[in-house]
Amino acid sequence: MQGLRDEQEAVQKRTFTKWINSHLAKHKPPLEVNDLFEDIKDGVKLLALLEVLSGQRLPREQGRQLKRIHWVSNIGTALKFLEGRKSVYRGSPIKLVNIHATDIADGRPSIVLGLIWTIILYFQIEELTSNLPALQALSNSNSSVESITSSGTGSPPMKRKVVNKFKGNAKKALLQWVQCTAAKNFGIEVKDFGPSWRDGVAFHSVVHAIRPDLVDMEVVRRRSNRENLEEAFSLAENELGIPRLLDPEDVDVDKPDEKSIMTYVAQFLKHYPNPHHSETDGQQDEVDNPKFIIYFSSVCREERKMLRELKVFLDQLERDVLRAQGTEGSLADKYQAFKNFRVQYEMKKKQTDPLLQPVQKDGKLSVDQALVKQAWDRVSTRLLDWHIHLDKSLPGPLGVIGAWLHRAEMALREDIPIQHAHEETANVLHRKLEQHKVAYAVTCTTMKQSIVCAKC
């Protein structure tokens, strides 16, 4: 039993490290984790990961000679940030059970893996499954997890609301997505995120659901486990752009690691075609009309195409902004470059805002919409950071004002968790306001002194 735990821990370590690095590659500057248990100890890369995932800036202690007290401070900031977020399914704050800053600073394997799994579950699996419109159709059919395993009648499907169907269970939602969109079409039984994936057929069925032209399921059924797994992972990486988090030897075992497989499979949700489904009973006759279905599907395909083109544009814009920030030139030239990017950003946003309006009854975005929104947030953050940096670089008193604006912007962007006791929240806000007033007063004094000195 201990041997199995050690083996699964090793697989998790490799998978989680690859997942982290796929996101840290987007950080400025790009970062990389080599040894998860060691590289996370000072909290710097942990905070960087949370910044990439959330689009928010987090305060940190940094430098070449950080001491343990600084490590614990950084990790504490990360944990407080996570505890201030809410679970998409439960609607309650994320609970970090038995995860303490000192344990992460000590590099305790089980605690580190538990923390990273919490981050993956919240920022990837919950976020993607809750935003997937296809789940609405699944919840309105008789092909749910329960009916797949126990239904033997021909009774008509019962209409259910997705918010109730999947409440509190992202794992179940992800499994049902696999069962109803991929495995069901080929008579494949996927009962879990463990042994059901060992032969590689389930992975191929998911790839087929996204790109049918890439997979011949008859050929897949005749190949060995290792061949199937290698081919599926290669196809996903080379054709769909899905990071290769697993190796065949990680899955072709008696008890594959469930969390590692869930982490990998959830990535496919970003690429799955997800036409919007109506939940309005009054429109059901129209939706059942074949002509309407053809028209509606073509509209959805066109919308998805536009969203994905927009995502490509935003990714390129983010790269261009980062490149422009690093170029040499006068401050005036840099301000002009920033202005050009800002105008381009505002014009594009005004044109495409209608694409990000929720079309679902519960007000949630589709996966494509959510990814585009995240891309907008990242570009907005990059531009804001650039503007702050330019303001701080201004000469003399103007630079002093720029520095104060920087601190003010950071204060405004800081996420303040709502406490159960309203007085506590009020006290936090009051303290931050007082700090802001003090900083403003110091800035005004410094600026006046600078002006006097300049006159002298």
TORMISE-366566 format. One record per residue (C-alpha): residue in three letters; x, y, z. Coordinates in steps of 0.001 Angstrom, whole numbers, padded with zeros to 6 digits. Layout:
REM TORMISE-366566
<rec "ALA" <X Y Z>>
...
REM end
This chain:
REM TORMISE-366566
<rec "MET" <000000 000000 000000>>
<rec "GLN" <002826 002410 000855>>
<rec "GLY" <004480 001532 -002459>>
<rec "LEU" <001285 002478 -004343>>
<rec "ARG" <001062 005784 -002486>>
<rec "ASP" <004681 006592 -003299>>
<rec "GLU" <004113 005741 -006967>>
<rec "GLN" <001000 007909 -007214>>
<rec "GLU" <002749 010736 -005379>>
<rec "ALA" <005580 010601 -007937>>
<rec "VAL" <003081 010726 -010832>>
<rec "GLN" <001257 013655 -009233>>
<rec "LYS" <004508 015500 -008737>>
<rec "ARG" <005417 015124 -012419>>
<rec "THR" <001922 015982 -013679>>
<rec "PHE" <001428 018986 -011418>>
<rec "THR" <004914 020303 -012263>>
<rec "LYS" <004136 020161 -016001>>
<rec "TRP" <000768 021831 -015404>>
<rec "ILE" <002370 024617 -013392>>
<rec "ASN" <005069 025181 -016008>>
<rec "SER" <002479 025407 -018796>>
<rec "HIS" <001087 028443 -016954>>
<rec "LEU" <004339 029951 -015640>>
<rec "ALA" <005518 030137 -019258>>
<rec "LYS" <002988 032997 -019613>>
<rec "HIS" <004456 034925 -016693>>
<rec "LYS" <006630 037982 -017211>>
<rec "PRO" <009400 036991 -017106>>
<rec "PRO" <008676 033301 -017816>>
<rec "LEU" <009401 031034 -014863>>
<rec "GLU" <009926 027303 -014480>>
<rec "VAL" <009635 024767 -011694>>
<rec "ASN" <012178 021946 -011737>>
<rec "ASP" <011717 020329 -008326>>
<rec "LEU" <008181 021104 -007127>>
<rec "PHE" <008836 020463 -003450>>
<rec "GLU" <011969 022645 -003413>>
<rec "ASP" <011088 025414 -005871>>
<rec "ILE" <007828 026295 -004152>>
<rec "LYS" <009378 026788 -000707>>
<rec "ASP" <009942 030545 -000938>>
<rec "GLY" <006429 031202 -002289>>
<rec "VAL" <007666 033364 -005186>>
<rec "LYS" <006681 030958 -007977>>
<rec "LEU" <003498 030030 -006133>>
<rec "LEU" <002410 033681 -006147>>
<rec "ALA" <003441 034007 -009796>>
<rec "LEU" <001234 031016 -010663>>
<rec "LEU" <-001766 032532 -008885>>
<rec "GLU" <-001183 035833 -010703>>
<rec "VAL" <-001228 034127 -014094>>
<rec "LEU" <-004361 032155 -013231>>
<rec "SER" <-006292 035039 -011696>>
<rec "GLY" <-004997 038027 -013648>>
<rec "GLN" <-004381 039846 -010341>>
<rec "ARG" <-001160 041207 -008879>>
<rec "LEU" <-000144 039898 -005470>>
<rec "PRO" <002362 041479 -003045>>
<rec "ARG" <005460 039471 -002239>>
<rec "GLU" <008858 039393 -000602>>
<rec "GLN" <011534 038841 -003233>>
<rec "GLY" <015287 038971 -003646>>
<rec "ARG" <018315 036713 -003863>>
<rec "GLN" <018735 036301 -000115>>
<rec "LEU" <015219 035581 001091>>
<rec "LYS" <015079 034069 004551>>
<rec "ARG" <012566 031605 005902>>
<rec "ILE" <010496 034377 007460>>
<rec "HIS" <010059 035833 003957>>
<rec "TRP" <009155 032405 002560>>
<rec "VAL" <006407 031973 005125>>
<rec "SER" <005158 035492 004431>>
<rec "ASN" <004865 034823 000693>>
<rec "ILE" <003138 031489 001185>>
<rec "GLY" <000797 033073 003723>>
<rec "THR" <-000182 035688 001126>>
<rec "ALA" <-000969 032902 -001363>>
<rec "LEU" <-003050 030954 001144>>
<rec "LYS" <-005022 034055 002190>>
<rec "PHE" <-005696 034827 -001461>>
<rec "LEU" <-007058 031313 -002036>>
<rec "GLU" <-009192 031396 001103>>
<rec "GLY" <-010691 034664 -000122>>
<rec "ARG" <-011973 032995 -003302>>
<rec "LYS" <-015238 031087 -003582>>
<rec "SER" <-015878 027650 -005014>>
<rec "VAL" <-017929 027827 -008210>>
<rec "TYR" <-020010 024829 -007154>>
<rec "ARG" <-020438 025285 -003419>>
<rec "GLY" <-020541 029065 -003428>>
<rec "SER" <-018557 029069 -000189>>
<rec "PRO" <-014922 030096 000429>>
<rec "ILE" <-012235 027582 -000516>>
<rec "LYS" <-011155 025527 002480>>
<rec "LEU" <-007482 024681 002886>>
<rec "VAL" <-007670 021763 005304>>
<rec "ASN" <-004418 021092 007181>>
<rec "ILE" <-002408 023240 004744>>
<rec "HIS" <-000115 025648 006591>>
<rec "ALA" <002539 028031 005324>>
<rec "THR" <005281 026400 007396>>
<rec "ASP" <004543 022970 005882>>
<rec "ILE" <004924 024375 002364>>
<rec "ALA" <008148 026140 003396>>
<rec "ASP" <009391 022788 004688>>
<rec "GLY" <008574 021199 001318>>
<rec "ARG" <006366 018475 002792>>
<rec "PRO" <005323 016423 -000276>>
<rec "SER" <001761 015528 000720>>
<rec "ILE" <000967 019112 001781>>
<rec "VAL" <002488 020659 -001353>>
<rec "LEU" <000585 018255 -003609>>
<rec "GLY" <-002616 018934 -001686>>
<rec "LEU" <-002214 022687 -002196>>
<rec "ILE" <-001499 022402 -005928>>
<rec "TRP" <-004465 020055 -006365>>
<rec "THR" <-006711 022635 -004695>>
<rec "ILE" <-005480 025261 -007158>>
<rec "ILE" <-006024 022946 -010143>>
<rec "LEU" <-009493 021965 -008942>>
<rec "TYR" <-010581 025585 -008476>>
<rec "PHE" <-008865 027360 -011368>>
<rec "GLN" <-009191 024643 -013998>>
<rec "ILE" <-011669 021848 -013340>>
<rec "GLU" <-014403 023797 -011524>>
<rec "GLU" <-014057 026850 -013745>>
<rec "LEU" <-014219 024933 -017023>>
<rec "THR" <-016964 022454 -016121>>
<rec "SER" <-019199 025164 -014670>>
<rec "ASN" <-018891 027265 -017817>>
<rec "LEU" <-019567 024460 -020287>>
<rec "PRO" <-022988 024954 -021929>>
<rec "ALA" <-022990 021358 -023150>>
<rec "LEU" <-023628 020283 -019560>>
<rec "GLN" <-027058 021864 -019775>>
<rec "ALA" <-027996 019476 -022538>>
<rec "LEU" <-026549 016586 -020560>>
<rec "SER" <-028584 017483 -017503>>
<rec "ASN" <-031733 017603 -019633>>
<rec "SER" <-031285 014082 -020980>>
<rec "ASN" <-031428 010558 -019595>>
<rec "SER" <-027720 010058 -020202>>
<rec "SER" <-026521 011219 -016797>>
<rec "VAL" <-024096 009260 -014667>>
<rec "GLU" <-026959 007567 -012849>>
<rec "SER" <-028989 006735 -015937>>
<rec "ILE" <-025992 005393 -017818>>
<rec "THR" <-025315 002904 -015075>>
<rec "SER" <-028850 002002 -014094>>
<rec "SER" <-031395 003028 -016730>>
<rec "GLY" <-033167 000132 -018354>>
<rec "THR" <-036398 001833 -019278>>
<rec "GLY" <-037414 003812 -022279>>
<rec "SER" <-038997 006618 -020310>>
<rec "PRO" <-038652 010112 -021752>>
<rec "PRO" <-035897 012382 -020401>>
<rec "MET" <-036713 014607 -017464>>
<rec "LYS" <-035833 018257 -017621>>
<rec "ARG" <-033482 019376 -014865>>
<rec "LYS" <-031582 022564 -014109>>
<rec "VAL" <-027832 022230 -014481>>
<rec "VAL" <-027150 024286 -011349>>
<rec "ASN" <-028831 021600 -009234>>
<rec "LYS" <-027526 018645 -011202>>
<rec "PHE" <-023857 019463 -010742>>
<rec "LYS" <-023884 021394 -007508>>
<rec "GLY" <-020866 020583 -005375>>
<rec "ASN" <-019290 018022 -007697>>
<rec "ALA" <-016899 019109 -010434>>
<rec "LYS" <-015516 015576 -010682>>
<rec "LYS" <-018952 014206 -011516>>
<rec "ALA" <-019529 016931 -014095>>
<rec "LEU" <-016220 016184 -015803>>
<rec "LEU" <-016924 012447 -015824>>
<rec "GLN" <-020393 012974 -017233>>
<rec "TRP" <-018994 015194 -019970>>
<rec "VAL" <-016664 012374 -021025>>
<rec "GLN" <-019444 009797 -020897>>
<rec "CYS" <-021966 011811 -022886>>
<rec "THR" <-019764 013522 -025443>>
<rec "ALA" <-017082 010985 -026220>>
<rec "ALA" <-017296 007501 -024735>>
<rec "LYS" <-021024 007021 -025374>>
<rec "ASN" <-020603 007259 -029160>>
<rec "PHE" <-018317 004225 -029227>>
<rec "GLY" <-019861 002069 -026516>>
<rec "ILE" <-016899 002725 -024193>>
<rec "GLU" <-017546 002409 -020487>>
<rec "VAL" <-015800 005140 -018527>>
<rec "LYS" <-016689 004676 -014878>>
<rec "ASP" <-013875 006618 -013221>>
<rec "PHE" <-010671 008569 -013707>>
<rec "GLY" <-008525 005545 -013014>>
<rec "PRO" <-008515 002093 -014686>>
<rec "SER" <-011055 003172 -017332>>
<rec "TRP" <-008272 005163 -019011>>
<rec "ARG" <-005524 002552 -018902>>
<rec "ASP" <-005880 001219 -022472>>
<rec "GLY" <-005877 004704 -024016>>
<rec "VAL" <-009182 004240 -025844>>
<rec "ALA" <-011007 006804 -023687>>
<rec "PHE" <-008337 009424 -024434>>
<rec "HIS" <-008795 008798 -028156>>
<rec "SER" <-012568 009123 -027833>>
<rec "VAL" <-012115 012581 -026284>>
<rec "VAL" <-009755 013629 -029085>>
<rec "HIS" <-012291 012249 -031613>>
<rec "ALA" <-015077 014326 -030031>>
<rec "ILE" <-013058 017460 -030776>>
<rec "ARG" <-011395 016470 -034074>>
<rec "PRO" <-012986 013344 -035618>>
<rec "ASP" <-010536 013465 -038531>>
<rec "LEU" <-007600 012719 -036211>>
<rec "VAL" <-008762 009333 -034895>>
<rec "ASP" <-009739 005997 -036424>>
<rec "MET" <-011365 004210 -033502>>
<rec "GLU" <-011216 000822 -035224>>
<rec "VAL" <-007442 001094 -035423>>
<rec "VAL" <-007322 002303 -031820>>
<rec "ARG" <-009117 -000797 -030561>>
<rec "ARG" <-006468 -003063 -032120>>
<rec "ARG" <-003415 -001386 -030628>>
<rec "SER" <-001646 -002007 -027318>>
<rec "ASN" <-002165 000196 -024267>>
<rec "ARG" <001203 001931 -024572>>
<rec "GLU" <000783 002592 -028299>>
<rec "ASN" <-002668 004086 -027758>>
<rec "LEU" <-001552 006268 -024883>>
<rec "GLU" <001505 007559 -026729>>
<rec "GLU" <-000538 008309 -029862>>
<rec "ALA" <-003337 010046 -027922>>
<rec "PHE" <-000956 012271 -025955>>
<rec "SER" <001010 013154 -029104>>
<rec "LEU" <-002140 013985 -031102>>
<rec "ALA" <-003488 016165 -028297>>
<rec "GLU" <-000210 018040 -027998>>
<rec "ASN" <000626 018469 -031688>>
<rec "GLU" <-002859 018911 -033158>>
<rec "LEU" <-004860 020490 -030331>>
<rec "GLY" <-002118 022322 -028446>>
<rec "ILE" <-002893 020509 -025178>>
<rec "PRO" <000196 020274 -022922>>
<rec "ARG" <001415 016729 -022412>>
<rec "LEU" <001063 016252 -018677>>
<rec "LEU" <001133 012442 -018675>>
<rec "ASP" <003338 009684 -020059>>
<rec "PRO" <002111 006196 -021048>>
<rec "GLU" <003881 004598 -018081>>
<rec "ASP" <001955 006883 -015721>>
<rec "VAL" <-001393 005508 -016909>>
<rec "ASP" <-000684 001911 -017923>>
<rec "VAL" <-000686 000629 -014338>>
<rec "ASP" <-003211 -001225 -012173>>
<rec "LYS" <-004320 001931 -010339>>
<rec "PRO" <-003602 005111 -012321>>
<rec "ASP" <-003584 008333 -010306>>
<rec "GLU" <-007048 009874 -010434>>
<rec "LYS" <-006035 013489 -009826>>
<rec "SER" <-003388 013412 -012545>>
<rec "ILE" <-005841 012055 -015119>>
<rec "MET" <-008504 014607 -014139>>
<rec "THR" <-005969 017415 -014465>>
<rec "TYR" <-005061 016271 -017967>>
<rec "VAL" <-008583 015482 -019213>>
<rec "ALA" <-009977 018838 -018024>>
<rec "GLN" <-007704 020591 -020526>>
<rec "PHE" <-009781 019150 -023384>>
<rec "LEU" <-012788 021180 -022237>>
<rec "LYS" <-011146 024317 -023627>>
<rec "HIS" <-011227 022828 -027106>>
<rec "TYR" <-014599 021085 -027120>>
<rec "PRO" <-017246 022559 -029471>>
<rec "ASN" <-019981 023870 -027205>>
<rec "PRO" <-023114 025117 -028993>>
<rec "HIS" <-025489 026999 -026696>>
<rec "HIS" <-028591 025109 -025645>>
<rec "SER" <-031977 026654 -024889>>
<rec "GLU" <-033684 025902 -021602>>
<rec "THR" <-036905 027749 -022393>>
<rec "ASP" <-039838 025363 -022600>>
<rec "GLY" <-041745 027734 -024883>>
<rec "GLN" <-038992 027464 -027497>>
<rec "GLN" <-038727 023695 -027472>>
<rec "ASP" <-040866 023129 -030582>>
<rec "GLU" <-038727 025586 -032510>>
<rec "VAL" <-035512 023977 -031256>>
<rec "ASP" <-036788 020561 -032385>>
<rec "ASN" <-037347 021889 -035907>>
<rec "PRO" <-034538 020492 -038178>>
<rec "LYS" <-034267 023765 -040126>>
<rec "PHE" <-033856 025701 -036886>>
<rec "ILE" <-031222 023255 -035655>>
<rec "ILE" <-029195 023702 -038865>>
<rec "TYR" <-029479 027483 -038676>>
<rec "PHE" <-028763 027601 -034933>>
<rec "SER" <-025735 025328 -035284>>
<rec "SER" <-024279 027489 -038075>>
<rec "VAL" <-024734 030617 -035939>>
<rec "CYS" <-023011 028935 -032992>>
<rec "ARG" <-020140 027746 -035169>>
<rec "GLU" <-019647 031254 -036516>>
<rec "GLU" <-019740 032715 -033003>>
<rec "ARG" <-017203 030164 -031752>>
<rec "LYS" <-014981 030964 -034729>>
<rec "MET" <-015130 034679 -033930>>
<rec "LEU" <-014358 034052 -030255>>
<rec "ARG" <-011375 031874 -031071>>
<rec "GLU" <-010064 034421 -033577>>
<rec "LEU" <-010471 037065 -030876>>
<rec "LYS" <-008526 034886 -028442>>
<rec "VAL" <-005669 034604 -030975>>
<rec "PHE" <-005729 038399 -031434>>
<rec "LEU" <-005573 039022 -027678>>
<rec "ASP" <-002745 036529 -027145>>
<rec "GLN" <-000758 038274 -029892>>
<rec "LEU" <-001612 041710 -028450>>
<rec "GLU" <-000330 040600 -025047>>
<rec "ARG" <002942 039413 -026630>>
<rec "ASP" <003291 042683 -028572>>
<rec "VAL" <002736 044733 -025401>>
<rec "LEU" <005372 042754 -023522>>
<rec "ARG" <007805 043141 -026425>>
<rec "ALA" <007190 046906 -026656>>
<rec "GLN" <007771 047335 -022928>>
<rec "GLY" <011250 045870 -023294>>
<rec "THR" <012384 048032 -026205>>
<rec "GLU" <014766 050982 -025833>>
<rec "GLY" <013688 054563 -026448>>
<rec "SER" <012832 057862 -024836>>
<rec "LEU" <010085 058164 -022256>>
<rec "ALA" <008019 060161 -024759>>
<rec "ASP" <008333 057353 -027338>>
<rec "LYS" <007297 054774 -024763>>
<rec "TYR" <004243 056825 -023760>>
<rec "GLN" <003270 057087 -027434>>
<rec "ALA" <003665 053329 -027899>>
<rec "PHE" <001537 052716 -024817>>
<rec "LYS" <-001119 055113 -026122>>
<rec "ASN" <-001237 053289 -029475>>
<rec "PHE" <-001762 049931 -027772>>
<rec "ARG" <-004374 051404 -025453>>
<rec "VAL" <-006382 052835 -028364>>
<rec "GLN" <-006146 049511 -030190>>
<rec "TYR" <-007320 047711 -027043>>
<rec "GLU" <-010286 050046 -026450>>
<rec "MET" <-011480 049924 -030067>>
<rec "LYS" <-011349 046139 -030237>>
<rec "LYS" <-013086 045783 -026883>>
<rec "LYS" <-015923 048066 -027933>>
<rec "GLN" <-016410 046049 -031141>>
<rec "THR" <-016390 042638 -029472>>
<rec "ASP" <-018135 043242 -026129>>
<rec "PRO" <-021446 041814 -027474>>
<rec "LEU" <-019719 038461 -027986>>
<rec "LEU" <-019139 038194 -024232>>
<rec "GLN" <-022759 038661 -023197>>
<rec "PRO" <-024018 035510 -021383>>
<rec "VAL" <-026562 033622 -023454>>
<rec "GLN" <-027385 031005 -020832>>
<rec "LYS" <-030294 031344 -018489>>
<rec "ASP" <-028065 031132 -015405>>
<rec "GLY" <-025893 033968 -016711>>
<rec "LYS" <-022724 031893 -017061>>
<rec "LEU" <-020288 032261 -019942>>
<rec "SER" <-019411 029512 -022383>>
<rec "VAL" <-015890 028057 -022259>>
<rec "ASP" <-014836 030116 -025311>>
<rec "GLN" <-016311 033257 -023765>>
<rec "ALA" <-014577 032578 -020439>>
<rec "LEU" <-011209 032078 -022155>>
<rec "VAL" <-011607 035324 -024113>>
<rec "LYS" <-012595 037178 -020931>>
<rec "GLN" <-009470 035861 -019205>>
<rec "ALA" <-007395 037020 -022184>>
<rec "TRP" <-008978 040507 -021974>>
<rec "ASP" <-008171 040637 -018254>>
<rec "ARG" <-004537 039660 -018886>>
<rec "VAL" <-004073 042343 -021565>>
<rec "SER" <-005783 044917 -019332>>
<rec "THR" <-003410 044010 -016485>>
<rec "ARG" <-000356 044270 -018776>>
<rec "LEU" <-001415 047718 -019992>>
<rec "LEU" <-002142 048919 -016471>>
<rec "ASP" <001255 047698 -015244>>
<rec "TRP" <002944 049427 -018170>>
<rec "HIS" <001108 052686 -017468>>
<rec "ILE" <002092 052555 -013788>>
<rec "HIS" <005728 051904 -014706>>
<rec "LEU" <005741 054866 -017108>>
<rec "ASP" <004194 057160 -014503>>
<rec "LYS" <006801 056119 -011927>>
<rec "SER" <009571 056868 -014449>>
<rec "LEU" <008591 060532 -014814>>
<rec "PRO" <011288 062996 -013666>>
<rec "GLY" <011205 065014 -010458>>
<rec "PRO" <007895 065627 -008645>>
<rec "LEU" <005981 063897 -011416>>
<rec "GLY" <007794 060669 -010597>>
<rec "VAL" <006774 061048 -006962>>
<rec "ILE" <003154 061366 -008042>>
<rec "GLY" <003598 058351 -010315>>
<rec "ALA" <004899 056280 -007409>>
<rec "TRP" <001911 057261 -005301>>
<rec "LEU" <-000437 056391 -008172>>
<rec "HIS" <001267 053013 -008309>>
<rec "ARG" <000570 052360 -004631>>
<rec "ALA" <-003005 053606 -005037>>
<rec "GLU" <-003577 051314 -008016>>
<rec "MET" <-002233 048346 -006054>>
<rec "ALA" <-004541 049173 -003149>>
<rec "LEU" <-007548 049403 -005456>>
<rec "ARG" <-006701 046098 -007153>>
<rec "GLU" <-006131 044223 -003911>>
<rec "ASP" <-008771 041598 -003235>>
<rec "ILE" <-010307 042096 000231>>
<rec "PRO" <-012048 038949 001512>>
<rec "ILE" <-015468 039489 003061>>
<rec "GLN" <-015453 038298 006676>>
<rec "HIS" <-018365 036586 008369>>
<rec "ALA" <-018507 039446 010866>>
<rec "HIS" <-019223 042698 009032>>
<rec "GLU" <-017338 044684 011673>>
<rec "GLU" <-014122 042837 010735>>
<rec "THR" <-014527 043732 007073>>
<rec "ALA" <-015248 047357 008026>>
<rec "ASN" <-012122 047442 010192>>
<rec "VAL" <-009965 046097 007331>>
<rec "LEU" <-011342 048721 004963>>
<rec "HIS" <-010823 051458 007549>>
<rec "ARG" <-007174 050439 008105>>
<rec "LYS" <-006478 050394 004375>>
<rec "LEU" <-008114 053790 003927>>
<rec "GLU" <-005986 055260 006715>>
<rec "GLN" <-002852 053765 005158>>
<rec "HIS" <-003848 055320 001863>>
<rec "LYS" <-004339 058739 003496>>
<rec "VAL" <-000932 058560 005188>>
<rec "ALA" <000752 057590 001910>>
<rec "TYR" <-001013 060464 000166>>
<rec "ALA" <000106 062958 002822>>
<rec "VAL" <003713 061751 002589>>
<rec "THR" <003578 062044 -001190>>
<rec "CYS" <002253 065609 -001023>>
<rec "THR" <004992 066617 001437>>
<rec "THR" <007714 065011 -000678>>
<rec "MET" <006357 066654 -003801>>
<rec "LYS" <006324 070100 -002185>>
<rec "GLN" <009904 069620 -001000>>
<rec "SER" <010943 068587 -004481>>
<rec "ILE" <009319 071674 -005991>>
<rec "VAL" <011047 073936 -003438>>
<rec "CYS" <014412 072311 -004119>>
<rec "ALA" <013901 072687 -007858>>
<rec "LYS" <013241 076427 -007422>>
<rec "CYS" <016353 076804 -005293>>
REM end
